[in-house]
């Protein structure tokens, strides 16, 4: 038997008898309510904040477990050989996070057959952080090793890591390190944001930059394309 619904505004329960008269055969009564909110309802009124907190906590726990998997080397099926140091890893995780590793393992390359990948252009301590990022999206010593981490991110097409490195360069750009950063960002075509910041920085601080002892070095450092762009920005600002 389907439950019977009675709008509250049309039904008055004056006594116990009138209540029983609206019960179904099982003795149940269903009350249908309509709520009208006047004004805004707080976002966490229905517990959304708790749901978001639980989701964030679950994601953090998930990444922590992946980092433990990296450290323990459990079920590893490939070894990254960097200098004399061996890094046990997992093909599926490397391939999922890096298109370069994915292509390496998908094709019949020597690394795929022998399950050993020799890496000669990345230092062991940098590979440690690259793997930490691949497994857990975390990285240590980012500010101290930004240039080397950017090179590794560019090599293995780790977009998120590259963006993190770019952000560091943008934040610390100054007259003291502009030459160093120009050399770095001009080397990678993907570093569009820091490249734009360098152009604006040089144009905005043209007088200070021209008075630097290494001014000639800075100008020689700029690629023709970047030099043209810096000149264009300076002209637009004048």
N, C-alpha and C positions, 0 to 999 in steps of 0.2 A: 504494500500500500504506500502510495506516494505521500510525503508529508504535506500538510496544509499550511499555507502562509497567510497571515493576517496582518495588514498594516497597522502599526501601533496607534496612528492618529485616528483610526476608525474603530478600534476595539478598546473597550474599557473593562479592566478586570476588577470589578467591585468586590468580589468575594471569591472564596475557594471554589465554589461550585461553577462560577463562570469561567475560571481557569481550566477546570477539568473538562468543560464542554468543548474546549478547543484542542484537546489532546488527541493524538492518533491512537490506533489500536494497541500500540506498545506503551502507551502512557507518556510519549514524548511530545514536546511542543517546541516548534521552531520559531525563533524570533528573528525577523529580518530587520536589520538596522541600516539606516542611511546617515552618513556623517557629512557634515558641511563645515569646512574650516574657513574661518574668517581671518584673512591675513596670511602671511607665509608660515610654512611648517618647517621647523628646524630639520636640517638634513639628516641628523642622526635620530629623528623622532621614532623611526621604525627600526632602529638598530643598524643602519647602514655603516656607521663608523666601525662597529664591531665586526661586520662582514669584511670591510676593507682591511682592518687590522689582522683578521684571521688569514686573509688572502696573502697579505704581505709577509706575515710570519711563515706561512706555508712555503712561499717562494724562497725566502731566506733559508729555511731549513733544507729545502730541495737543493739549493746551490751549495750549502755547507756539506751535504752528503756527497755531492759530486766532487768537491775538493778533497774529501776524505778518500774517495775512490782513487783519485790521482796520487795521493800520498801513499796509499797502501799498495798501489799497483795491482790490486786484485783483478783477475780476469783480463789483464792487459794482453794485447795481441800484436803490438808493434813497439819497436824501440827507436827512439830518436837519439842518434849518436852525435853529440856536440863536443868537439875536441876529444877528450878521453872520458867524458862523462856520459853515462847512459840514462835516458829518461823513458821508463816504461809508460806506455799510453794505450789508448783505445781508438781503433780506427774509426768506429762509428761516431764517436764524439768529435774527433778531429775533423772528420769529413763534414759533419753537420755544421760546425762552426766556421770552417774555412774552405772556400771554393778551391783553393790551391791544393789542400790536402785531399779534398774530394776527388779532384781530377787525377791526382797522383795514385789514389787507391782504386779508382774505377778502371783505369787503363792498365794494360799488362806491362807496367814499368818494373824496373829492377827492384825498387823499394817495395812494391806490392808483393812481389814474388818472395823476397827474402825477409820481409817484415822488418827491415832495418832502413831507417832514413838517416843518411849522413848529412849533417848541416855544418858548413864551414864558415859562414858569414854572420853568425850570431853567437855571442858569448854565452857560456853556460848560465851565468846569473840572469841574463836577459831572457833566455829560453825558459828559465824557471818561472819568470813572471808572465811570459806569453802563455805558457800552459796553465798557470793559475787563472789567467783571464779567460782562456778558452773553456775551462771547466766551471769556473765560479763567477765570472764577470767581475772579479776583483783583481786589483794589482797593487803591489807595494813599490815604494821608491819611485813613484811616477815622476815626481818633480826632479829627482836626482838623475834619472835615466831617460828623460823625455825623448831626446834625439834618437837613441838606440831603440827605444820601444816603438817610436814612430816608424823607423826603418823596418822593423819586424812586422808591424801592423800593415805597412804598405806591401811587404813581400807576401804575406799570407792573407791579404785582403780582409783584415779584421776591422771592419768599418767603425764599430763602436770604440775600439781601443784607439784608433786613429783620431777620432773626434775628441777623445779625452786628452790625447797628447796636444792636439791643436789648441784646446782650451787653456792648457798650461802655458803654451807659447804666447797666447794672446794676453793672458793675465800678467806675465812677467816681462813683456816687451818694454824696453827702456833704452836710453842712449848708451848704456853700458854694454848691452848685449845685442843691439840691433844688427851688427855685422854678422854675428853667429846665427841669429834667427833668419836673417835674409838668406844666408847660405843654405839653411835647412829647408825653408818653405819653397825656395826657388827650385829646389831639387825634385820636389814631388808635385806633379800636376794636380793631384787630388786635394792638396792643401789650399783650397780656394779662400776659406775664411781668414786664416792667418796671413795669407798673401794680400788680401784686401786691407787688413789691419796694418800691415807693413807699409803699404802704399800711402794710406792715410797718415800714418805716423811720420813717415819721411816728409810728406808734403806739409804737415802741420808744424813740424819741427825743423823746417829747412835751414833756418839760420843756425840753430844749435848744432845740427848735423854737419853743416859746412865748416864749423869751427873745430870739429873733432880732429884729433891727430891722425886718425885712420880714415879720414873722409875719402881720400883717393882710393883706399882699399875697398870701402863700401861701394863706391861708384863702379869700380872694376868688377866687384862681386855680382852686381846686378846683371841679369840676363838682358839681352836687347828688348825682349818683350816686357819685362818688369820695368826697365828703365823708361820705356815709352809710356807705360801706364802711370808711373810716378810723375813724369813730366806733365801728362795730361791732367792729373789731379791737381798739381801745383798751379797750372794755368787756370783751371776752373776756380780755384780758391783765390786767385789774384784779382 
